[in-house]
């Protein structure tokens, strides 16, 4: 479980480094988006037959980072729309 949390944090941080621009997300949001991305990556890797959902492999890691980048984009757009309506 601790390895899963650390992997999620690493994936979330890598996704934030890859996504251009400044993100207004805290460490907890980065961790959660990284964890969700890692589950998505593990699921896709499992469907492709390269490993188990909870097993760290290259394809799952790459898909997890890409999914996390997309999730960060979605989270940023949702946050910016809430900021615009609050103003």
C-alpha positions in Angstrom: 0.0 0.0 0.0 2.8 2.4 0.8 4.5 1.6 -2.5 1.2 2.3 -4.3 1.0 5.7 -2.6 4.7 6.5 -3.4 4.2 5.4 -7.1 1.0 7.6 -7.3 2.9 10.6 -5.9 5.8 10.1 -8.4 3.4 9.7 -11.3 1.5 12.8 -10.2 4.7 14.9 -9.9 5.9 13.6 -13.3 2.5 14.5 -14.9 2.8 18.0 -13.4 6.3 18.4 -14.8 5.1 17.3 -18.3 2.0 19.5 -18.4 3.0 23.0 -19.4 2.1 26.0 -17.4 1.5 26.6 -13.8 -1.0 24.3 -12.0 -2.9 25.5 -9.0 -3.0 22.0 -7.3 -1.7 21.1 -3.9 0.3 18.0 -2.9 -2.9 16.1 -1.9 -4.5 16.8 -5.3 -1.3 15.7 -7.1 -1.2 12.5 -5.0 -4.9 11.7 -5.7 -4.6 12.4 -9.5 -1.4 10.3 -9.6 -3.2 7.4 -7.8 -6.1 7.6 -10.1 -3.8 7.7 -13.1 -1.9 4.7 -11.8 -5.1 2.7 -11.4 -6.0 3.7 -15.0 -2.6 2.7 -16.3 -2.6 -0.6 -14.4 -6.1 -1.4 -15.7 -5.1 -0.7 -19.3 -1.9 -2.7 -18.9 -3.9 -5.6 -17.5 -6.4 -5.4 -20.4 -3.4 -5.6 -22.8 -2.1 -8.6 -21.0 1.3 -7.0 -19.9 0.7 -7.5 -16.1 -1.5 -7.2 -13.1 -3.3 -4.0 -12.1 -1.1 -3.6 -9.0 2.1 -4.6 -10.7 4.5 -1.9 -11.8 5.5 -2.3 -15.5 6.7 0.1 -18.2 3.5 0.2 -20.2 1.4 0.7 -17.2 3.7 3.5 -15.9 3.6 5.3 -19.2 -0.1 5.1 -19.5 -0.5 6.2 -15.9 1.6 9.3 -16.5 -0.4 10.2 -19.6 -3.7 9.6 -17.8 -2.5 11.8 -14.9 -1.5 14.6 -17.3 -5.1 14.4 -18.8 -6.6 14.3 -15.3 -4.6 17.4 -14.3 -5.9 19.2 -17.3 -9.5 18.3 -16.4 -9.0 19.3 -12.8 -7.5 22.6 -13.8 -10.4 23.4 -16.2 -12.9 22.5 -13.5 -11.1 24.7 -11.0 -10.8 27.6 -13.3 -14.5 27.4 -14.2 -15.4 27.5 -10.5 -13.1 30.5 -10.0 -14.8 32.4 -12.8 -18.3 31.7 -11.5 -17.3 32.7 -8.0 -16.0 36.1 -9.2 
